[in-house]
Amino acid sequence: MSAVNLTGDISDFLEYLRVERQLSVNTRSGYGRNLNAMAEQLSELSLDGWSALTISHVRGLATRMHKSGLSPRSIATKLSALRSFCDWLILQGRLQANPARGVSAPKQGRPLPKNLDVDELHQLMNIDESDPLAVRDRAIMELMYSSGLRLAELVDLNLGDIQFDERQVRVIGKGNKERILPVGRMALDWLKKWLAVRGAVAGSEEVALFVSQRQRRISHRSVQLRLAQWGGKQALASHIHPHKLRHSFATHMLESSGDLRAVQELLGHADLATTQIYTHLDFQHLAKAYDQAHPRAKREKD
């Protein structure tokens, strides 16, 4: 059957989306483009009309799209359109079952998060300490990179969560799970500098470790904006955001130590597979990974 004949039913489906579903013009156009492209491919697979569509046809279609270089995301979008179209064909009595529901797009690979190298981190954190807010921001960045904190974990920190003698910070992560994390020397130094000027910004009753100009706990959005501003001011080529510091921590720890499970614990990942996005290697357990490996954790020689 020709693609022209197959597209006639697609036109009826698009009219159904307009009248019955009241979908927008852009959404209908997207359905039309995807379905017409697939109709062309299916006609080459000798499809004898939509009522003859089988799971074998759909698998062949997915294979063709994959071989042509379409991304998994694009293939998934097209197959989703085909599933909706087949559901409509069932309503029309043209199909008994939906063959597109048995076919999935290839899995989308999880891209490795982009991180800053050590030189870029030095450039980012080369901040004048005279302004209390600048001191606060550097303390924030040093701590996030030192201990791999999530943004929410950082914002929720209270004054009592930093243990200077033990060089540790207590955080509450996802699932309300507590972690005790090591803090590097540079981060501790800048936290002390921040606490020395914090009184000029914080309200007398405020227990939050990091506060805004409004004298209360700093917001997620404020941290994001401040880091982005510092990235521009320090002439970094890439956009700076809180997770980039966490990703940099994880990447540098793995590069130096090879201890995947130690980094999993430090990051607070429940599943090791989540941590494995940072590496494609199989690592053995190494002891004392943090103090030995982290570039800003090592003590200065006496």
N, C-alpha and C positions, 0 to 999 in steps of 0.2 A: 504493500500500500504506500502511496506517496506521502511525503511530509505535508503537502498541501491538504490532503484529506484529513490527516491527523489534527492539523491546526484548526480545522473547523470546529471541532469539539472544544478546543481550548478557548476559542472566542466565546462560546456559550458559557463556559466556566467563568471567564472573566466578567461576563454580564451578570452572572449569579453573584460574584463577589461584589459587584457594584450595587445591585439592587437589594439582595438579601443580607449580605454581610456588611454593606456600606463601608467597604475599605477605601482608603485614599487612592488617589490617582497614582502616586508613586509606588504604593504597595502593589496595586494591580499591574503596573508596568513591570515591576520586578518579577511577579509571577509569570507574566506573558513572555518576557525575555527568556527566563529559565525553561519554561515548558516548550516554547518553540524550538529552542536549541536542542532540547532532548528529543523532540519529535523528529528532527532532522536525523539525529543519531539512530533513533529506533527504526526509522524507515530503512536505514542501511542494514539493520539487523533483521529485516524481513518481517516486521510486525504486521499482522493482518488485521489491523483495527484495534482500538483500545480494549474491546471485549476479549481479545485474545492475549492480552498482556499477561505475562507470567513472571515469576521470580527470576527465572533464567534470563529473560530480557533485561530486567532491572540490573541484575548482576553484571551482565555484559555491558550495559550502559555505564555502570560505575567503573568497570575496568577500563573502558575506553577513555573516560574522563580522566582517570588517574594516569594512564599512559600518555595522554596529551599534555600533561604537566599541570593540570588544575590542582590547586591547593586542597587539602582535606576540608578546610572551611568552606570553600566554594562548592565542592562536591556535596557536602552536608546540606548546604543551602538549596541546591538543585533537587536533591532527593527529598528534602522537606516539602518543596513545592509539588513534587510528583505525588507524595503521599496525600497531600490535601486534595489534589486533583482526582486521585483514585477514590478517595472518600466520597467526593461528589459523584463520581461515576457509579458508585454503589447506590447512592441515593437515587440515581436515575435508572437503576436496574440494569446497568450495563456490565457490572462486575459483581461477582459473588463474594469476593474477598479482596483485600488490598495487598497486592504482591510487593509493593514498595516498602511495606512495614517489616519485611524480613531481611532487608538489606541496609547495612550501615556504611557510612563513609569510612575511609582509612582513619586511624587514630591520628589526632593532631599532636605533633611533638611539642613538648614543653620547652620553650626557649630558655636558655641559661640567662638568669637575670644579669643585667649589665652593671658592672661595678666600677669604682674608681681605682686607679693604681695608687701605689704609695706616694709617688710624687704629686699626683693630683690631690690627694688627701692633705699633704703638707701645704699645698697651695691654697686649698679651701680654708684650712684652719689657721692660716697666717693672719690672725685678727688682732687689731689693737685692743689692749685690755682696759683702756681708760674709760670707756662708756659702759655703764652697768648692763645695758641690754646686749652689748657686744660680748661682754664677759659671759652673760647667761647663755647666749647663742653658742659660743665656743664650748662651754661646759656641756650643753646639750649634744653637740656634734661629737665631742670627745667621748661622752658616755655611750651614745648610740653605737659608735664605731668600736669602742672598747669592749662592750658587752653584748652587742648584737640585739639591742632592744627593738621591739615593735613600737610603733608610734603610740599606741594606746597604753602600752606598759610604761613608757617614758612619762606621758602626761599624767598618769595616775600616781606617780611616785610622791611620797610624802617625806618630810625631813628625816623621820626616823628610819627610813628604808636604806639609807646609806650608812654603812658601818666602816668607818675610816681605819680603825685599828686592824680589822680583819681583811680590809681591801675588798669588800663585798657590797653587793646591792641586792635587796630583796624585791622581787617583782611578782605580780599576779598576772599570769598569762591567760590564754584561752582556756575555757572550761573551769575558770577560777582556780587554776593550778598554780601553786607557789614554786618559784625557782630562786635559788641563791646563786648569784653569778659573781665571778671575779671581776674586779675593776682594775684597769691598768694604771700605772703611775701618772701618766699624762692626764688622764681623766680625773684622777683624785686631786691632782694639783689644781686643775681648773674648777673643780667643784668647790674647793676651799676658797679660791678667788671669788667665785660667785657668791658663796655664803657670806663673805666679807662685805659685799656690796648689796646683798639681797634686801637688807632693811630699808634701803632707799626706794625700793619698788613695792615690796610686799606689805599687806596689811598686818597689823600686830597679831591678829588671831588666825592668820592664814597658815595652814599646815602643809600646803603643797610645796614641793621642792622647787618647782619652776613656776613662776608667776608672770603675768603680763603687766603692761603699764596700768591696767585697771585694778591692780593690787589683788588680783585673784588668780586661781589656777589657770595656767596657759591653756588655750584650746588647741585641738588637733589642727585646725585650719591655720592658726597663727604660726605654729611650728613649720607647717608646710610652706607658708608664704615667706617666712624668715629664711629658711634654707634655700629657697629658690632665689631670693634676693642676694644672699651671700654668694651663691654660685655665679650670678651675673657680675657682682662687684669684684669677685676674685678672678674673673675672666676664665672660668671653666667652660670648656666647649660643650659639655652635656648638661642637661637639666638636672638640678640637684633636688632630691626629695628624700624623706626619711628612710624609705625602704632601700634606697641606694646605699646608704651607710650600713644598713643591716646586711645587704648582699655583699658589700665589700668586706665586712667582718668575716662572713662565712667563707668567702672565696679565699681570702688571705690566710685564714686559719687552716683550711684544707691544703692549700699550696705548701704551707710551711710544715704542717704536722702529719698530714695524711690520715688524721684520726676522724673518720666519718661519724662514729658514734659519739665521740666527745662533742663534736659540733652539733649533732642532733640534740644532745642534752642542753647545750648552751642556748640554742635557738628555741628550745621548747617545742620541738616537733614531736607529735605523738607517733607518727609513722616515719620510719627511716627512708621510705621512698620519697617523701617530701624533701628531705635533705639531699637526696641523690641528684636533684636537679643541678647541683653545683659541681658534679663530677661524674665521669664515666668509668672511673677506676674502682677496683675492689680493694678496700683498705683493711689493714690489720689494726688491732687495738694498740695504741701507744699511750703511755702514762705521762702525766704532767704536761699535757699538750699546750695548755694556755700560756703558762709562764715561759715555756721554752720557745714558743712559736710566734706569739702575737707581737708585731713590730713596735707597738707602743706600750707594751706591758712590762718590758724588761727594766729592771732597776739600773740606775746609773752606778757605775763603779765608784767605790769610795776612794 
